[in-house]
């Protein structure tokens, strides 16, 4: 009994199933011989405790201390790791709490925008990518036409492609003014007095008013876009006329104007500032949620929690094993007394607190 591991089988931890089996086997071997008269001698009153009992009481205390020491040894490593992660875990807890507030705010804002503005949404969810794809096709087509003509004219490939990309980008951008015109028209259709707006719509009052002092600026931007498209068209026509027939140059100049017009129409058809606003709030919420989940899944925090759970589990295990070991030592003490009835008697006296108090006679 020098260590916590020397109970039960030598050098092994206590197995609760093995201990229960041993106790059951021992109980089966205990028999009471049949006699004509039964008598039992109680414990001598003058000997309240034998040296053997004192010894086993001390061994019981020893087992408690040994198992507490074993628990400290086994939980030292996870406890040290957890202590090393304590500061980071505390900061992560603070950061996650703040991130949760931001996520809740983003969700509330997105929910408010979705509920208030969804009835006025015109562009279907997810359809914006098709308008973007159309602009991409327009850009690639214009790029191919200008680059081919420049290469045929004798320009180096890199310079030809670079100039063609700039011209194609300018043509597409010139048509983006259609977005402003579409937004102005949709705003005019939604226009209503401020008094008629609901309290939920007031934060978005600018979407329901057509009074815009920037209308003249939009017209000037449109004029500049037309000049840009005209310049690009003339340049492409002249380039094609230089490497091919003049009629081919006129055809390609017309294609350049059509590209600019197509960019304008695609921008006009795909513009929906309310849908863009809803999608923006949705993207903000999803991005904040992903940041929050990534922060909550930090491996340091997980390791801190796992080592804490391991430490608590080991302490609970060793506490239970220690309690079992002390009870076993106490049982061994009673076994010693049972095996020596000539000294300790066959059982406790009626007035012994260990024994059972006799029942009172009924009146």
Secondary structure, 3 states (H helix, E strand, C coil): CCCCCCCCCCCCCCCHHHHHHHHHHHHHHCCCCCCCCCCCCECCCCCCCCHHHHHHHHHHHHHHHHHHHHHHHHCHHHHHHHHHCHHHHHHHHHHHHHHHHHHHHHHHHHHHHHHHHHHHCCCCCCCHHHHHHHHHHHHHHHHHHHHHHHHHHCCCHHHHHHHHHHHHHHHHHHCCHHHHHHHHHHHHHHCCCHHHCCCCCHHHHHHHCCCCCCHHHHHHHHHHHHHHHHHHHHHHHHHHHHHCCHHHHHHHHHHHHHHHHHHHHHHHHHCCHHHHHHHHHHHHHHHHHHHHHHHHCCHHHHHHHHHHHHHHHHHHHHHHHHHHHHHHHHHHHHHHHHCCHHHHCCECCCCCCCCCCCCCCCC
